[in-house]
Amino acid sequence: MNLLAGDLGGTKTILAIYSSEKYPRKLFNKYYISSEWKSFESMFENFIKQLPENISIPEYGCIGVAGPIKNKKVNITNLKWDIDSNKLSLISKIKEIELINDFSVLIYGIPFFKENQYDVIQGDINSNTQNNQALIAVIGAGTGLGMSRGLISPKSISIFPSEGGHREFAPRSKDEWELVKWLKKRLNLQRISIERIVSGTGLGMIARWKLDDPSQINHPLQIILKKIDSANTDFLDLPALVCEKANQKDKLMSEALKLWLNAYGSAAGDLALQELCSSGLWIAGGTAVKNLNGINSSNFLDAFSNKGRFQPYLKQIPLIVLKDPEATLFSSACRAHLIAKSNGRLT
């Protein structure tokens, strides 16, 4: 029996077929540029029609979606897509397709991840379980800032979605205070959420704030910023340039990256305290993978544990970076595997 897995994002979407073995194994997949399709249904129909003859239609499936799900439906605002899992089942003749938030679905992958899919940067992921139950949390800076929580036991997995990335950002230094004031003015906002700073987009905004200083008028990135703005694009390609310049010892971009890593570490520490996720905090998102050395540095780790009397507690919490770029897709396959098992189709 085969399983459907999907990772649906505003920029790209991956759909795949996995085998229903003990450890899900990918058999076939297709990448799509999301904006090139008028609806997810048309993309999904294309995927089903393109399946090779030797791959049978799955019985169960799960799709990780960048958005909140209600009554088996989700609206993808950036794409103006309305998705209904019941319609997807009719199109494909798949018995059950679950839509789940792309960060929440990662919880289902954690018991199945192999060591080559992650790096442990603090603690021991095999410790700190209580009564065979593992309380964990996930945080990830990408375009925005995703968060989720979960409870894993030998017999069940429970997930608790979160929109914690939209909590208000609390400046901890003069630089962060000045950054918040600049963002409020630039974006014409009364409040600044954490993800305005702790995200790939946020890293780009920190760089813009630094470059807004009149003394930086001749910085090499100024020309690139003009090209980005004249093309009326967003800031998604700027974070990579910031990291590149920082790695080349550019002083200004090194300062921008350090500020970002500090803010990210502090946000991760706040989440770990709020959830008391003694079995581990998993760090996901493409921005973390591209900055693995930064996440595994004192800039991030010191800010993570700098929480007063709870510093000793935070220093012993396992911190794990998910480095598999298809972690969401794989986790969706894991969830589909569990759905099939709950329906008596797998042992």
Buried (B, 14 or more C-beta within 10 A) or exposed (E): EBBBBBBBBBEEBBBBBBBBEEEBEBBBBBEBEBEEBEBBBEBBBEBBEEBEEEEEBBBBBBBBBBBEBEEBEBBBEEBEBEBBBEBBBEBBEBBBBBBBBBBBBBBBBBEBBEEEBBBBBBBEBEEBBEEEEBBBBBBBBBBBBBBBBBBBEEEEBEBEBBBBBBBEBBBEEEBBEEBBEBBBEEEEEEEBBBBBBBBBBBBBBBBBBBBEEEEEEEBEBEEBBEEBEEEEEEBBEBBBBBBEBBBEEBEBBBBBBBBBBBBBBBBBBBBBBBBEBBBBBBBBBBBBBBBBEBBBBEBBBBBBBBBEEBEEBBBEBBBBBBBBEBBBBBBBBBBBBBBBEEEEBBE
